[in-house]
Structure formats: structure tokens, C-alpha cells
Amino acid sequence: MTRSPITTHVLDTALGRPAKGVALVLERQQHSDWIPIGAGETDEDGRCLTLLAPGTLQQGVYRLSFGLDRYFETTGRRSFYPEATIIFRVDAHEEHYHVPLLLAPFGYTTYRGS
């Protein structure tokens, strides 16, 4: 399987385990519009194995949106955040961009991973 140049890993820090079943969408900014690039859902390990960004990346600004309501409902909890959106810049099209999400019902954080 070809690895996507943009990957993610979602961990539920409140439960201390991967977040399975989080829907996500990747988009690239073009002028003032957002163009869909790919979509997927996290697996048992909280990773999205779908090829989110096929081929070579274009330099620019990307948006990765995570649907959180359904995930939290399946775990019997309600989230303050129905969605988490991470907007980031791709400067070097040949690099790999790993964008993890650490979440809990009342907060989330992200960083550039490896």
C-alpha cells in the first residue's frame, strides 16, 4: 500500500487509547475556496490508512477536519467540540506531513509529528 504524504493518528487522552471511527476530510485551499482532496475514518489503532493525499503534494495551505460527535456518542460521552479542524502549511512537497490529534471531551491538541 502506498503511504499518503499526509497522515494522522487520533488518540483519546481521556480514555488512554486510540480513537476508532473518527471521520475526517482533507482539503487544500485554492484562493478563498477549499478543494476536497481525500476522506477517511480512523481504524482500531486510531490511524487513517486511506490515501488522503494521492501523489505529490502541492505547496499551500491544507485543512484536516475531524468529525467528533459520532465518535464521542459511540463511547457514551458528549463532546464540547462537534468538530476539530487543523489548518497547516505544506512548504516542501516532497516531505511527509504527520498531523496527530489528541482529544478529550473538553479539549484537543495537535502537533507536527514524524
C-alpha positions in Angstrom: 0.0 0.0 0.0 1.3 3.5 -0.9 1.6 5.7 2.1 -0.2 9.0 1.9 2.1 12.1 2.1 -0.3 13.4 4.8 -1.2 11.0 7.7 -2.9 11.3 11.0 -3.3 9.4 14.3 -6.1 10.2 16.7 -5.7 9.3 20.4 -8.4 9.7 23.1 -6.4 11.1 26.0 -9.3 10.8 28.4 -9.6 7.1 27.9 -5.9 6.5 27.2 -6.5 4.6 23.9 -6.7 5.2 20.1 -9.9 6.8 18.8 -11.6 4.4 16.4 -14.2 5.6 13.9 -13.4 9.3 13.7 -14.4 10.5 10.2 -12.0 13.0 8.6 -11.7 15.1 5.5 -8.6 16.7 3.9 -8.9 19.8 1.8 -6.5 22.2 0.1 -7.0 26.0 -0.1 -7.3 27.4 -3.5 -7.8 31.2 -3.4 -10.7 31.6 -0.9 -12.1 28.1 -1.6 -11.4 24.7 0.0 -11.0 21.9 -2.5 -11.6 18.3 -1.2 -8.5 16.1 -1.5 -9.5 13.0 0.4 -11.5 11.5 3.2 -11.4 8.5 5.6 -12.0 7.1 9.0 -9.7 6.1 11.8 -9.1 2.4 12.4 -8.7 0.3 15.6 -5.3 1.9 16.1 -6.7 5.5 15.6 -4.9 5.8 12.3 -6.4 6.6 8.9 -4.9 4.2 6.3 -6.8 5.7 3.4 -4.7 7.5 0.9 -5.7 11.0 2.0 -3.4 12.9 -0.5 -2.6 10.8 -3.5 0.6 11.6 -5.4 2.9 14.6 -4.8 1.7 17.4 -2.6 1.3 20.9 -3.9 2.7 23.7 -1.7 0.0 25.5 0.0 -2.5 25.5 2.9 -4.4 22.4 3.9 -7.3 21.7 6.3 -7.9 18.5 8.1 -11.3 18.3 9.7 -12.3 15.6 12.2 -15.9 14.8 13.0 -16.0 14.2 16.7 -19.7 14.0 17.6 -20.2 10.4 16.3 -17.0 9.2 17.9 -17.9 10.5 21.4 -21.5 9.2 21.0 -20.2 5.7 20.4 -18.2 6.0 23.6 -21.2 7.2 25.6 -19.9 10.7 26.0 -20.8 14.1 24.7 -18.1 16.5 23.4 -18.0 20.2 23.7 -16.4 20.2 20.3 -18.5 18.7 17.5 -15.5 19.0 15.1 -11.8 19.7 15.3 -10.2 21.5 12.4 -6.5 21.8 11.8 -5.2 24.2 9.2 -1.5 23.7 8.3 1.0 24.8 5.6 2.9 22.5 3.2 6.1 24.2 2.2 8.2 21.2 1.0 6.1 19.0 -1.3 8.5 16.0 -1.1 8.2 15.8 2.7 5.8 13.6 4.8 3.3 15.5 7.0 2.0 13.6 10.0 -0.7 15.6 11.8 -1.8 13.8 15.0 -4.8 14.8 17.1 -5.0 14.2 20.9 -8.6 14.6 22.0 -10.8 14.6 25.1 -14.5 15.7 25.5 -13.5 19.2 26.5 -10.2 19.8 24.7 -7.9 18.8 21.9 -4.3 19.4 20.8 -2.2 18.8 17.8 1.4 19.0 16.7 3.5 18.1 13.6 4.6 14.5 14.1 7.0 12.4 12.2 
